[in-house]
Amino acid sequence: MELLCKSLFSVALLCFTSFILYLFNRFYVRPQRLRSKLRGQGLRGPSPSFLLGNIPDFVKFQPKDIKALTKDGKATHDWARFTFPLFEHWSSQYGNKPFHIIEVGKAFFLQKNSETLLGKGILTSDGEFWAHQRKTIAPEFYADKVKNLVHIMLDSAKKLINTWETEIEKQSGTANIKVDEDLQSFASIVISETLFGHSNSKVINELQARFKRLERAMKTPILVGGIPGLWYVPTKSNIEKWRLKKEIHSRIMHIVNKHSSKVEVLQSIINGAKMSAPGPAAVEQLIVDNCKNVYLAGLESTANTAAWTLMLLATHPDWQDRARAEVAEVCGESLPDAAMLSKMKVLTTVIQEALRLYPPGPFIARETLEDMKFRDLEIPKGVGVWVAVMPLHHDPELWGPDPSKFNPERFANGIGSACKIPQAYIPFGNGPHICAGQLFAMLEIKVVLAIILSKFSFSLDPNYIHSPVMENIIRPGHGVNLVMHRLTK
């Protein structure tokens, strides 16, 4: 018995020692080695702490409240330095050495931090596993298929318009409307119909409600939520996230089992999972993960971009009039179809400029999967690379002397003429990992804006507070309230 106890103790001690050595190598030796290689090439930065890295810096510099970002009474679009003050601090302290990074993989810590919300679907996977999912899902959002989904977008937009018209009628011709919330409902219907084949059932409504609650529970900023191992600790917050994750899984599988044969997008996700996941449980999990990825991507980016665009049009009535005149000229008394939407050049430039000033994601996070060289810079395997979108979208050397000004005219001759280096315009990312649903999103935004412009004129609520905040994507911190007037024929 004594010998057995000694043996067990030796095994336990060995396991514990191995675990400590793993942590020491993973969070100190390896990062120090990578950091040394970068510093040897002139790249400087803040010294991290053991285990926590630079997380204490992020916490220290995280904005404590939502500020109103205005200048001379108008919204300022150079908001990133207020929303992410730490990067402004580091730039001044260590200098800026801008360079382009080839996309070679998505950062490990981003995967882990997003796993509760997104799982390991197309947005968070990597390598060959990602490539297979991309090959499976992306064709469902090619132009020839997306144009056949316009009727879904129109039906949802008409419900939105009817709601606003009813509210305006109640208030004698003018109504103050929180458009960002209603646009969330619009986008939710579109992506639910596209992905699941319907949007009004009790299960769909329960799924939407749980997504909202899970997103609220995940509001810990992505930059400070990556403490190693924290997602495994049974805190009250984590228990709530795990419960919601399980309930979302259950409801998605209920929909899949009942409606998969009726919807091409859903069927493609199922077929792709069966071809790449080992075993029934893994297949089911991958189906759920990709449904979550497609649903949230289709909901968040579209609704928020439409809200930011309406805010910009409300504060620039000349561009609102130009876009409205174009819609009237192209559509007449008809609802827009795919061919009409492709002719709306002014509206396209307005949306492109809105995406430049308010890209859905302010950073693109990657991790090098192998040693690579870019010009004279050698980047070791395992380095996390953050590409900051806002500095690229606001660089006067790329965009001219007025990069913080709303000026859709810069896109009049396309992206190639708008920017000195077109690859620096990345609201949907770039390269192999560019957003698979960007055509779908652009068409959906065009549909809802075209119908809104044809039915209403609008101005910004005098009490509007301009406050972009980071919550998974860039959102209006206090919402977007517009004073809406119904147009008379």
DORO-896861 format. One record per residue (C-alpha): residue number from 0; residue in one letter; x negated, y, z negated. Coordinates in Angstrom, 1 decimal, padded with zeros to 4 digits. Each point is the difference from the previous one (the first is absolute). Layout:
BEGIN
(rec NUM, 'A', (X, Y, Z))
...
//
This chain:
BEGIN
(rec 0, 'M', (000.0, 000.0, 000.0))
(rec 1, 'E', (-002.8, 002.4, -000.9))
(rec 2, 'L', (-001.8, -000.8, 003.2))
(rec 3, 'L', (003.3, 000.7, 002.0))
(rec 4, 'C', (000.4, 003.4, -001.8))
(rec 5, 'K', (-003.6, 000.9, 000.9))
(rec 6, 'S', (000.5, -001.0, 003.6))
(rec 7, 'L', (003.2, 002.1, 000.3))
(rec 8, 'F', (-001.8, 002.9, -001.7))
(rec 9, 'S', (-002.9, -000.3, 002.5))
(rec 10, 'V', (002.4, 000.0, 002.9))
(rec 11, 'A', (001.9, 002.9, -001.3))
(rec 12, 'L', (-003.2, 001.9, -000.6))
(rec 13, 'L', (-001.2, -000.7, 003.5))
(rec 14, 'C', (003.3, 001.1, 001.5))
(rec 15, 'F', (000.0, 003.2, -002.0))
(rec 16, 'T', (-003.7, 000.7, 000.9))
(rec 17, 'S', (000.8, -000.6, 003.6))
(rec 18, 'F', (003.0, 002.4, -000.1))
(rec 19, 'I', (-002.1, 002.7, -001.7))
(rec 20, 'L', (-002.7, -000.4, 002.6))
(rec 21, 'Y', (002.6, 000.2, 002.8))
(rec 22, 'L', (001.4, 003.2, -001.4))
(rec 23, 'F', (-003.5, 001.5, -000.4))
(rec 24, 'N', (-000.9, -000.9, 003.6))
(rec 25, 'R', (003.4, 001.1, 001.4))
(rec 26, 'F', (000.3, 003.3, -001.7))
(rec 27, 'Y', (-003.6, 001.0, -000.6))
(rec 28, 'V', (-002.8, -001.8, 001.9))
(rec 29, 'R', (001.8, -000.1, 003.3))
(rec 30, 'P', (001.4, 003.6, 000.0))
(rec 31, 'Q', (-003.5, 001.2, -001.1))
(rec 32, 'R', (-001.6, -001.8, 002.9))
(rec 33, 'L', (002.5, 001.4, 002.5))
(rec 34, 'R', (-000.3, 003.5, -001.5))
(rec 35, 'S', (-003.8, -000.1, 000.2))
(rec 36, 'K', (000.1, -000.8, 003.7))
(rec 37, 'L', (002.3, 002.9, 000.7))
(rec 38, 'R', (-001.9, 002.5, -002.2))
(rec 39, 'G', (-003.2, -001.0, 001.8))
(rec 40, 'Q', (001.6, 001.4, 003.1))
(rec 41, 'G', (000.8, 003.4, -001.5))
(rec 42, 'L', (003.6, -000.8, -001.1))
(rec 43, 'R', (000.6, 001.4, -003.5))
(rec 44, 'G', (002.9, -000.3, -002.3))
(rec 45, 'P', (001.1, -000.2, -003.7))
(rec 46, 'S', (-001.3, -002.7, -002.2))
(rec 47, 'P', (002.6, -002.5, -001.0))
(rec 48, 'S', (000.6, -001.7, -003.3))
(rec 49, 'F', (-000.1, -003.7, -000.5))
(rec 50, 'L', (003.3, -001.8, 000.8))
(rec 51, 'L', (002.0, 003.3, 000.4))
(rec 52, 'G', (-002.2, 001.5, 002.7))
(rec 53, 'N', (001.1, 003.6, 000.8))
(rec 54, 'I', (003.5, -000.6, -001.3))
(rec 55, 'P', (-000.6, 002.3, -003.0))
(rec 56, 'D', (-000.8, 002.8, 002.4))
(rec 57, 'F', (003.2, -000.6, 001.9))
(rec 58, 'V', (002.0, 000.2, -003.2))
(rec 59, 'K', (-001.8, 003.2, -001.1))
(rec 60, 'F', (000.7, 001.8, 003.2))
(rec 61, 'Q', (003.5, -001.4, 000.7))
(rec 62, 'P', (002.4, 003.0, 000.2))
(rec 63, 'K', (002.0, 000.1, -003.3))
(rec 64, 'D', (003.1, 001.5, 001.6))
(rec 65, 'I', (001.5, 000.7, 003.4))
(rec 66, 'K', (-001.0, 003.5, 001.1))
(rec 67, 'A', (001.7, 002.3, 002.5))
(rec 68, 'L', (-002.4, 000.4, 002.9))
(rec 69, 'T', (000.9, 003.3, 001.6))
(rec 70, 'K', (-001.9, 003.0, 001.4))
(rec 71, 'D', (001.7, 003.4, 000.6))
(rec 72, 'G', (003.3, -001.7, -000.7))
(rec 73, 'K', (-000.5, -002.7, 002.6))
(rec 74, 'A', (-000.9, -003.7, -000.3))
(rec 75, 'T', (-003.7, -000.6, 000.5))
(rec 76, 'H', (-000.9, -003.1, 002.0))
(rec 77, 'D', (-003.5, -000.3, -001.3))
(rec 78, 'W', (001.2, -002.0, -002.9))
(rec 79, 'A', (-002.5, -002.9, -000.3))
(rec 80, 'R', (-002.5, 001.9, -002.1))
(rec 81, 'F', (002.7, 000.7, -002.6))
(rec 82, 'T', (001.5, -003.5, 000.1))
(rec 83, 'F', (-003.5, -001.7, -000.1))
(rec 84, 'P', (-002.2, 002.5, -001.9))
(rec 85, 'L', (-002.6, -002.6, -000.8))
(rec 86, 'F', (-001.1, -000.3, 003.7))
(rec 87, 'E', (-000.3, 003.8, 000.2))
(rec 88, 'H', (-002.2, -000.2, -003.1))
(rec 89, 'W', (-002.2, -002.8, 001.3))
(rec 90, 'S', (-000.4, 001.7, 003.4))
(rec 91, 'S', (-001.3, 003.2, -001.7))
(rec 92, 'Q', (-002.2, -002.0, -002.3))
(rec 93, 'Y', (-001.5, -002.6, 002.3))
(rec 94, 'G', (000.6, 001.6, 003.4))
(rec 95, 'N', (001.9, -001.3, 003.0))
(rec 96, 'K', (-001.5, -002.4, 002.5))
(rec 97, 'P', (002.8, -000.7, 002.5))
(rec 98, 'F', (-000.3, -003.1, 002.1))
(rec 99, 'H', (002.4, -002.4, 001.7))
(rec 100, 'I', (000.4, -003.5, -001.4))
(rec 101, 'I', (000.9, -002.9, 002.3))
(rec 102, 'E', (003.0, -001.9, -001.4))
(rec 103, 'V', (-001.3, -003.4, -001.1))
(rec 104, 'G', (002.4, -001.0, -002.8))
(rec 105, 'K', (002.3, 001.2, -002.8))
(rec 106, 'A', (-001.5, 000.7, -003.4))
(rec 107, 'F', (000.3, -002.8, -002.5))
(rec 108, 'F', (001.1, 002.3, -002.9))
(rec 109, 'L', (002.8, 001.4, 002.2))
(rec 110, 'Q', (001.2, -003.5, 000.6))
(rec 111, 'K', (000.1, -000.8, -003.7))
(rec 112, 'N', (001.6, 003.3, -001.0))
(rec 113, 'S', (002.7, -000.4, 002.6))
(rec 114, 'E', (000.7, -003.7, -000.4))
(rec 115, 'T', (003.0, 000.4, -002.3))
(rec 116, 'L', (001.7, 002.3, 002.5))
(rec 117, 'L', (-001.2, -001.3, 003.4))
(rec 118, 'G', (-001.4, -003.5, -000.7))
(rec 119, 'K', (-002.4, -001.2, 002.7))
(rec 120, 'G', (001.8, 001.0, 003.1))
(rec 121, 'I', (-001.1, 001.8, 003.1))
(rec 122, 'L', (-000.8, 003.3, -001.9))
(rec 123, 'T', (-002.3, -001.5, -002.5))
(rec 124, 'S', (-001.5, -003.2, 001.6))
(rec 125, 'D', (-003.3, -000.2, 001.7))
(rec 126, 'G', (-002.1, -001.9, 002.6))
(rec 127, 'E', (001.4, -002.8, 002.0))
(rec 128, 'F', (003.0, -000.3, -002.3))
(rec 129, 'W', (000.9, 003.7, 000.7))
(rec 130, 'A', (-000.7, -000.5, 003.8))
(rec 131, 'H', (002.6, -002.9, 000.1))
(rec 132, 'Q', (002.6, 002.1, -001.7))
(rec 133, 'R', (-000.6, 003.0, 002.2))
(rec 134, 'K', (000.3, -002.2, 003.1))
(rec 135, 'T', (003.3, -001.4, -001.3))
(rec 136, 'I', (001.7, 003.2, -001.2))
(rec 137, 'A', (-001.4, 002.8, 002.2))
(rec 138, 'P', (001.8, -001.2, 003.3))
(rec 139, 'E', (003.3, 000.5, -001.7))
(rec 140, 'F', (-000.7, 003.7, -000.1))
(rec 141, 'Y', (-001.3, 000.5, 003.5))
(rec 142, 'A', (001.7, 002.7, 002.1))
(rec 143, 'D', (002.2, -002.4, 002.1))
(rec 144, 'K', (001.5, -001.4, -003.2))
(rec 145, 'V', (000.2, 003.2, -002.1))
(rec 146, 'K', (002.1, 001.8, 002.7))
(rec 147, 'N', (002.6, -002.7, -000.5))
(rec 148, 'L', (000.3, 001.0, -003.7))
(rec 149, 'V', (001.1, 003.6, 000.7))
(rec 150, 'H', (003.6, -000.9, -000.5))
(rec 151, 'I', (-000.8, -001.0, -003.6))
(rec 152, 'M', (-001.7, 003.3, -000.6))
(rec 153, 'L', (002.9, 001.9, 001.5))
(rec 154, 'D', (002.6, -001.8, -002.1))
(rec 155, 'S', (-001.9, 000.8, -003.2))
(rec 156, 'A', (-000.5, 003.6, 001.1))
(rec 157, 'K', (003.7, 000.4, 000.7))
(rec 158, 'K', (000.8, -001.1, -003.6))
(rec 159, 'L', (-002.5, 002.6, -001.3))
(rec 160, 'I', (001.5, 002.7, 002.1))
(rec 161, 'N', (003.6, -000.9, -001.1))
(rec 162, 'T', (-001.1, 000.3, -003.6))
(rec 163, 'W', (-001.5, 003.4, 000.5))
(rec 164, 'E', (002.9, 001.3, 002.0))
(rec 165, 'T', (002.4, -001.1, -002.8))
(rec 166, 'E', (-002.1, 001.8, -002.6))
(rec 167, 'I', (-000.2, 003.1, 002.2))
(rec 168, 'E', (003.8, 000.0, 000.5))
(rec 169, 'K', (000.5, -000.2, -003.8))
(rec 170, 'Q', (-002.2, 003.0, -000.5))
(rec 171, 'S', (001.6, 002.2, 002.7))
(rec 172, 'G', (-002.6, -000.3, 002.7))
(rec 173, 'T', (-003.3, 000.0, -001.9))
(rec 174, 'A', (-001.5, -002.6, -002.3))
(rec 175, 'N', (-003.2, -000.4, -001.9))
(rec 176, 'I', (-001.1, -003.6, 000.7))
(rec 177, 'K', (-002.9, -002.0, -001.4))
(rec 178, 'V', (-001.0, -001.4, 003.4))
(rec 179, 'D', (-002.9, -002.2, -001.2))
(rec 180, 'E', (002.3, -002.3, -002.0))
(rec 181, 'D', (002.5, -000.3, 002.9))
(rec 182, 'L', (-002.8, -000.7, 002.4))
(rec 183, 'Q', (-001.1, -002.9, -002.2))
(rec 184, 'S', (003.5, -001.4, 000.3))
(rec 185, 'F', (-000.1, 000.4, 003.8))
(rec 186, 'A', (-003.3, -001.7, 000.3))
(rec 187, 'S', (001.0, -002.8, -002.3))
(rec 188, 'I', (003.0, -000.8, 002.2))
(rec 189, 'V', (-002.2, 000.0, 003.1))
(rec 190, 'I', (-002.7, -002.3, -001.3))
(rec 191, 'S', (002.5, -002.3, -001.7))
(rec 192, 'E', (002.0, -000.5, 003.2))
(rec 193, 'T', (-003.3, -000.4, 002.0))
(rec 194, 'L', (-001.6, -002.5, -002.4))
(rec 195, 'F', (003.0, -001.8, -001.6))
(rec 196, 'G', (002.8, 000.5, 002.5))
(rec 197, 'H', (002.3, 001.9, -002.3))
(rec 198, 'S', (-000.1, 002.7, -002.7))
(rec 199, 'N', (003.2, 000.0, -002.0))
(rec 200, 'S', (000.2, -003.2, -001.9))
(rec 201, 'K', (-000.3, -000.3, -003.7))
(rec 202, 'V', (-003.3, -001.8, 000.3))
(rec 203, 'I', (-001.5, 002.8, 002.2))
(rec 204, 'N', (001.2, 002.6, -002.4))
(rec 205, 'E', (-001.5, -001.9, -003.0))
(rec 206, 'L', (-003.3, -000.4, 001.9))
(rec 207, 'Q', (-000.2, 003.8, 000.8))
(rec 208, 'A', (000.7, 000.8, -003.7))
(rec 209, 'R', (-002.7, -002.3, -001.2))
(rec 210, 'F', (-002.5, 001.4, 002.5))
(rec 211, 'K', (000.6, 003.5, -001.3))
(rec 212, 'R', (-000.4, -001.2, -003.6))
(rec 213, 'L', (-003.2, -001.8, 000.8))
(rec 214, 'E', (-001.4, 003.0, 001.8))
(rec 215, 'R', (000.8, 002.2, -003.1))
(rec 216, 'A', (-001.8, -002.6, -002.1))
(rec 217, 'M', (-003.0, 000.1, 002.3))
(rec 218, 'K', (-000.4, 003.8, -000.2))
(rec 219, 'T', (-003.4, -000.3, -001.7))
(rec 220, 'P', (-002.1, 001.8, 002.7))
(rec 221, 'I', (-001.7, -002.4, 002.3))
(rec 222, 'L', (-003.4, 001.6, -000.8))
(rec 223, 'V', (000.2, -000.6, -003.7))
(rec 224, 'G', (002.0, -003.3, 000.0))
(rec 225, 'G', (-002.9, -002.3, 000.8))
(rec 226, 'I', (-001.4, -000.9, -003.4))
(rec 227, 'P', (-001.3, -003.6, 000.4))
(rec 228, 'G', (002.4, -002.6, -001.5))
(rec 229, 'L', (002.6, 002.5, -001.1))
(rec 230, 'W', (002.7, -001.5, 002.2))
(rec 231, 'Y', (-000.2, -003.3, -001.9))
(rec 232, 'V', (000.6, 001.5, -003.5))
(rec 233, 'P', (003.6, -000.5, -001.2))
(rec 234, 'T', (000.7, 003.6, -000.8))
(rec 235, 'K', (003.6, 001.3, 000.0))
(rec 236, 'S', (-000.6, 001.7, 003.3))
(rec 237, 'N', (-001.6, -003.1, 001.6))
(rec 238, 'I', (002.8, -002.3, -001.2))
(rec 239, 'E', (002.5, 002.3, 001.6))
(rec 240, 'K', (-001.9, -000.1, 003.3))
(rec 241, 'W', (-000.3, -003.8, -000.1))
(rec 242, 'R', (003.8, -000.3, -000.6))
(rec 243, 'L', (000.8, 002.4, 002.9))
(rec 244, 'K', (-002.4, -001.8, 002.2))
(rec 245, 'K', (001.6, -003.3, -000.7))
(rec 246, 'E', (003.5, 001.4, 000.6))
(rec 247, 'I', (-001.0, 001.6, 003.3))
(rec 248, 'H', (-001.5, -003.4, 001.1))
(rec 249, 'S', (003.3, -001.7, -000.8))
(rec 250, 'R', (002.1, 002.4, 001.9))
(rec 251, 'I', (-002.2, 000.1, 003.1))
(rec 252, 'M', (000.1, -003.8, 000.2))
(rec 253, 'H', (003.8, 000.1, -000.4))
(rec 254, 'I', (000.1, 002.2, 003.1))
(rec 255, 'V', (-002.5, -002.1, 001.9))
(rec 256, 'N', (001.9, -003.2, -000.7))
(rec 257, 'K', (003.2, 001.5, 001.2))
(rec 258, 'H', (-000.9, 002.3, 002.9))
(rec 259, 'S', (-003.4, -001.0, 001.4))
(rec 260, 'S', (001.3, -001.5, 003.2))
(rec 261, 'K', (001.8, 003.3, 000.9))
(rec 262, 'V', (-002.9, 002.5, -000.1))
(rec 263, 'E', (-003.1, -000.2, 002.2))
(rec 264, 'V', (-002.3, 002.0, -002.4))
(rec 265, 'L', (000.9, -002.3, -002.9))
(rec 266, 'Q', (-000.4, -003.1, 002.1))
(rec 267, 'S', (-003.4, 001.1, 001.2))
(rec 268, 'I', (-001.1, 000.5, -003.6))
(rec 269, 'I', (001.2, -003.5, -000.9))
(rec 270, 'N', (-001.7, -001.7, 003.0))
(rec 271, 'G', (-003.2, 001.8, -000.8))
(rec 272, 'A', (000.0, -001.0, -003.6))
(rec 273, 'K', (000.6, -003.7, 000.9))
(rec 274, 'M', (-003.0, 000.1, 002.3))
(rec 275, 'S', (-002.5, 001.6, -002.4))
(rec 276, 'A', (001.0, -000.9, -003.6))
(rec 277, 'P', (-000.9, -003.4, -001.6))
(rec 278, 'G', (003.1, -001.6, -001.5))
(rec 279, 'P', (003.6, 001.0, -000.6))
(rec 280, 'A', (-000.6, 002.2, -003.0))
(rec 281, 'A', (-002.7, 002.0, 001.9))
(rec 282, 'V', (002.3, 000.3, 003.0))
(rec 283, 'E', (002.8, 001.4, -002.1))
(rec 284, 'Q', (-002.3, 002.5, -001.7))
(rec 285, 'L', (-001.4, 001.2, 003.2))
(rec 286, 'I', (003.5, 000.5, 001.5))
(rec 287, 'V', (001.0, 002.1, -003.1))
(rec 288, 'D', (-003.3, 002.0, 000.1))
(rec 289, 'N', (000.4, 000.9, 003.7))
(rec 290, 'C', (003.6, 000.9, -000.5))
(rec 291, 'K', (-001.0, 002.3, -002.8))
(rec 292, 'N', (-002.8, 001.5, 002.1))
(rec 293, 'V', (002.3, 000.7, 003.0))
(rec 294, 'Y', (002.9, 001.3, -002.1))
(rec 295, 'L', (-002.1, 002.4, -002.1))
(rec 296, 'A', (-002.1, 001.2, 003.0))
(rec 297, 'G', (003.2, 000.7, 002.0))
(rec 298, 'L', (001.7, 001.7, -002.9))
(rec 299, 'E', (-002.6, 002.2, -001.5))
(rec 300, 'S', (-002.0, 001.5, 002.8))
(rec 301, 'T', (003.1, 000.8, 002.2))
(rec 302, 'A', (002.1, 001.6, -002.7))
(rec 303, 'N', (-002.8, 002.2, -001.4))
(rec 304, 'T', (-001.3, 001.1, 003.4))
(rec 305, 'A', (003.5, 001.0, 001.0))
(rec 306, 'A', (000.4, 002.0, -003.3))
(rec 307, 'W', (-003.3, 001.8, 000.4))
(rec 308, 'T', (000.9, 000.8, 003.7))
(rec 309, 'L', (003.3, 001.5, -001.0))
(rec 310, 'M', (-001.7, 002.1, -002.7))
(rec 311, 'L', (-002.4, 001.3, 002.6))
(rec 312, 'L', (002.8, 000.7, 002.5))
(rec 313, 'A', (001.9, 001.8, -002.7))
(rec 314, 'T', (-002.9, 002.3, -000.7))
(rec 315, 'H', (-000.7, 000.6, 003.7))
(rec 316, 'P', (003.4, 000.8, 001.6))
(rec 317, 'D', (-001.7, 000.8, 003.3))
(rec 318, 'W', (-001.1, -003.6, 000.4))
(rec 319, 'Q', (003.4, -001.2, -001.3))
(rec 320, 'D', (001.7, 002.0, 002.8))
(rec 321, 'R', (-002.4, -001.4, 002.6))
(rec 322, 'A', (000.5, -003.6, -001.1))
(rec 323, 'R', (003.8, 000.5, -000.1))
(rec 324, 'A', (000.0, 001.5, 003.5))
(rec 325, 'E', (-001.9, -002.9, 001.3))
(rec 326, 'V', (002.4, -002.6, -001.6))
(rec 327, 'A', (002.9, 001.9, 001.6))
(rec 328, 'E', (-001.6, 000.1, 003.4))
(rec 329, 'V', (-001.0, -003.7, 000.0))
(rec 330, 'C', (003.1, -001.5, -001.6))
(rec 331, 'G', (002.8, 002.4, 000.8))
(rec 332, 'E', (003.1, -001.3, -001.8))
(rec 333, 'S', (-001.4, -003.6, -000.1))
(rec 334, 'L', (-001.7, -001.9, -002.8))
(rec 335, 'P', (-003.7, -000.5, 000.8))
(rec 336, 'D', (-001.3, -003.3, 001.5))
(rec 337, 'A', (-003.5, -001.2, 000.3))
(rec 338, 'A', (-000.5, 001.7, 003.4))
(rec 339, 'M', (001.2, 003.3, -001.3))
(rec 340, 'L', (-002.2, -000.2, -003.1))
(rec 341, 'S', (-003.0, -000.5, 002.2))
(rec 342, 'K', (000.7, 003.4, 001.7))
(rec 343, 'M', (000.0, 001.9, -003.3))
(rec 344, 'K', (-003.5, 001.5, 000.2))
(rec 345, 'V', (000.6, 002.9, -002.4))
(rec 346, 'L', (001.4, -002.3, -002.7))
(rec 347, 'T', (-002.9, -002.4, 000.5))
(rec 348, 'T', (-002.5, 002.8, -000.6))
(rec 349, 'V', (001.9, 001.1, -003.1))
(rec 350, 'I', (-000.1, -003.5, -001.5))
(rec 351, 'Q', (-003.7, -000.4, 000.9))
(rec 352, 'E', (-000.9, 003.2, -001.7))
(rec 353, 'A', (002.1, -001.0, -003.1))
(rec 354, 'L', (-002.0, -003.3, -000.1))
(rec 355, 'R', (-003.2, 002.0, 000.2))
(rec 356, 'L', (000.9, 002.2, -002.9))
(rec 357, 'Y', (001.7, -002.7, -002.0))
(rec 358, 'P', (-001.3, -003.4, 000.9))
(rec 359, 'P', (001.8, -002.8, -001.9))
(rec 360, 'G', (-003.2, -001.3, -001.5))
(rec 361, 'P', (-002.8, 002.4, -000.9))
(rec 362, 'F', (-002.7, -002.8, 000.0))
(rec 363, 'I', (-000.8, -003.0, 002.0))
(rec 364, 'A', (-001.8, -002.6, -002.2))
(rec 365, 'R', (-002.2, -002.7, 001.4))
(rec 366, 'E', (-002.8, -002.4, -001.1))
(rec 367, 'T', (-002.9, -001.1, 002.1))
(rec 368, 'L', (000.1, -003.7, 000.6))
(rec 369, 'E', (-003.5, -000.2, 001.3))
(rec 370, 'D', (-003.1, 002.2, 000.1))
(rec 371, 'M', (000.5, 002.7, 002.7))
(rec 372, 'K', (-001.8, 002.9, 001.5))
(rec 373, 'F', (001.5, 003.3, 001.2))
(rec 374, 'R', (-002.5, 002.3, 001.7))
(rec 375, 'D', (-002.9, 000.2, -002.6))
(rec 376, 'L', (002.2, -001.0, -002.9))
(rec 377, 'E', (-000.1, -003.6, -001.3))
(rec 378, 'I', (003.1, -001.1, -001.9))
(rec 379, 'P', (-000.4, -003.2, -002.0))
(rec 380, 'K', (002.6, -002.7, -000.2))
(rec 381, 'G', (002.5, 000.5, -002.8))
(rec 382, 'V', (000.0, 003.8, 000.0))
(rec 383, 'G', (003.4, 001.6, -000.5))
(rec 384, 'V', (000.5, 002.8, 002.5))
(rec 385, 'W', (002.7, 002.7, -000.3))
(rec 386, 'V', (000.7, 002.1, 003.1))
(rec 387, 'A', (001.6, 003.2, -001.2))
(rec 388, 'V', (002.7, 001.0, 002.5))
(rec 389, 'M', (000.6, 003.6, -001.1))
(rec 390, 'P', (-003.5, 001.3, 000.5))
(rec 391, 'L', (000.1, -001.4, 003.5))
(rec 392, 'H', (003.4, 001.5, 000.7))
(rec 393, 'H', (-001.2, 003.4, -001.4))
(rec 394, 'D', (-003.5, 000.3, 001.4))
(rec 395, 'P', (-000.3, 003.3, 001.9))
(rec 396, 'E', (-002.8, -001.4, 002.2))
(rec 397, 'L', (002.5, -002.6, 001.3))
(rec 398, 'W', (003.3, 002.0, 000.0))
(rec 399, 'G', (-001.1, 003.6, 000.4))
(rec 400, 'P', (000.1, 003.0, -002.4))
(rec 401, 'D', (003.6, -000.6, -001.3))
(rec 402, 'P', (000.1, -003.7, -001.1))
(rec 403, 'S', (002.3, 000.8, -003.0))
(rec 404, 'K', (002.6, 001.7, 002.2))
(rec 405, 'F', (003.1, -001.7, 001.3))
(rec 406, 'N', (-000.5, 000.3, 003.8))
(rec 407, 'P', (001.5, -002.8, 002.1))
(rec 408, 'E', (-001.3, 001.8, 003.1))
(rec 409, 'R', (-003.4, -001.6, -000.6))
(rec 410, 'F', (001.6, -003.3, 001.1))
(rec 411, 'A', (001.6, 001.4, 003.1))
(rec 412, 'N', (-002.5, -001.9, 002.3))
(rec 413, 'G', (-000.3, -003.1, -002.2))
(rec 414, 'I', (-002.2, -001.1, -002.8))
(rec 415, 'G', (-003.1, 000.0, 002.2))
(rec 416, 'S', (000.3, 003.7, 000.5))
(rec 417, 'A', (001.1, 000.8, -003.5))
(rec 418, 'C', (-003.1, -001.2, -001.8))
(rec 419, 'K', (-003.7, 000.1, 001.0))
(rec 420, 'I', (-000.3, -003.7, -001.0))
(rec 421, 'P', (003.5, -001.6, 000.5))
(rec 422, 'Q', (-001.0, -003.0, -002.2))
(rec 423, 'A', (000.0, 002.5, -003.0))
(rec 424, 'Y', (003.8, 000.2, 000.3))
(rec 425, 'I', (001.0, -003.1, -002.1))
(rec 426, 'P', (003.5, 000.3, -001.6))
(rec 427, 'F', (000.6, -003.6, 001.0))
(rec 428, 'G', (-003.6, -001.1, -000.4))
(rec 429, 'N', (-002.2, -000.9, 002.9))
(rec 430, 'G', (-001.7, -003.0, 001.7))
(rec 431, 'P', (001.1, -003.6, -000.4))
(rec 432, 'H', (001.8, 000.8, -003.3))
(rec 433, 'I', (002.1, 002.9, 001.5))
(rec 434, 'C', (003.6, -000.2, -001.3))
(rec 435, 'A', (001.9, -002.7, 001.9))
(rec 436, 'G', (003.3, 001.9, -000.4))
(rec 437, 'Q', (-001.1, 003.5, 001.1))
(rec 438, 'L', (002.2, 000.0, 003.2))
(rec 439, 'F', (003.0, -001.2, -002.1))
(rec 440, 'A', (-000.7, 002.8, -002.6))
(rec 441, 'M', (-000.4, 002.7, 002.6))
(rec 442, 'L', (003.2, -001.0, 001.9))
(rec 443, 'E', (002.0, -000.2, -003.3))
(rec 444, 'I', (-001.2, 003.5, -001.1))
(rec 445, 'K', (000.8, 001.4, 003.5))
(rec 446, 'V', (003.5, -001.4, -000.2))
(rec 447, 'V', (001.0, 001.4, -003.4))
(rec 448, 'L', (-001.6, 003.4, 000.7))
(rec 449, 'A', (001.6, 000.3, 003.4))
(rec 450, 'I', (003.4, -000.6, -001.4))
(rec 451, 'I', (-000.5, 002.3, -003.0))
(rec 452, 'L', (-001.2, 002.8, 002.3))
(rec 453, 'S', (003.0, -000.5, 002.3))
(rec 454, 'K', (002.5, 000.3, -003.0))
(rec 455, 'F', (-001.6, 002.4, -002.5))
(rec 456, 'S', (-002.1, 003.1, -000.5))
(rec 457, 'F', (-001.9, 000.0, -003.3))
(rec 458, 'S', (-002.2, 002.1, -002.2))
(rec 459, 'L', (-002.1, -000.8, -003.1))
(rec 460, 'D', (001.7, 000.2, -003.4))
(rec 461, 'P', (-001.3, 003.2, -001.6))
(rec 462, 'N', (-000.8, -002.1, -003.1))
(rec 463, 'Y', (-002.1, -002.5, 001.9))
(rec 464, 'I', (-003.2, -001.0, -001.8))
(rec 465, 'H', (-002.8, -001.1, 002.4))
(rec 466, 'S', (-001.8, -002.8, -001.8))
(rec 467, 'P', (-001.4, -002.9, 002.0))
(rec 468, 'V', (-000.8, -002.9, -002.4))
(rec 469, 'M', (-001.5, -003.5, 000.5))
(rec 470, 'E', (002.3, -002.8, -000.8))
(rec 471, 'N', (-001.0, -002.9, 002.2))
(rec 472, 'I', (000.3, 002.6, 002.8))
(rec 473, 'I', (000.2, 003.8, 000.1))
(rec 474, 'R', (003.4, 001.1, -001.2))
(rec 475, 'P', (001.6, 003.4, -000.7))
(rec 476, 'G', (-000.3, 000.1, -003.8))
(rec 477, 'H', (003.2, 002.0, -000.6))
(rec 478, 'G', (001.8, -001.2, 003.1))
(rec 479, 'V', (001.1, 002.0, 003.1))
(rec 480, 'N', (003.2, 002.0, -000.4))
(rec 481, 'L', (001.3, 001.7, 003.1))
(rec 482, 'V', (002.9, 002.4, 000.5))
(rec 483, 'M', (001.9, -001.6, 002.9))
(rec 484, 'H', (002.4, 001.8, 002.4))
(rec 485, 'R', (002.1, -001.9, 002.4))
(rec 486, 'L', (-000.4, 001.3, 003.6))
(rec 487, 'T', (003.1, 001.2, 001.8))
(rec 488, 'K', (000.5, -001.1, 003.6))
//
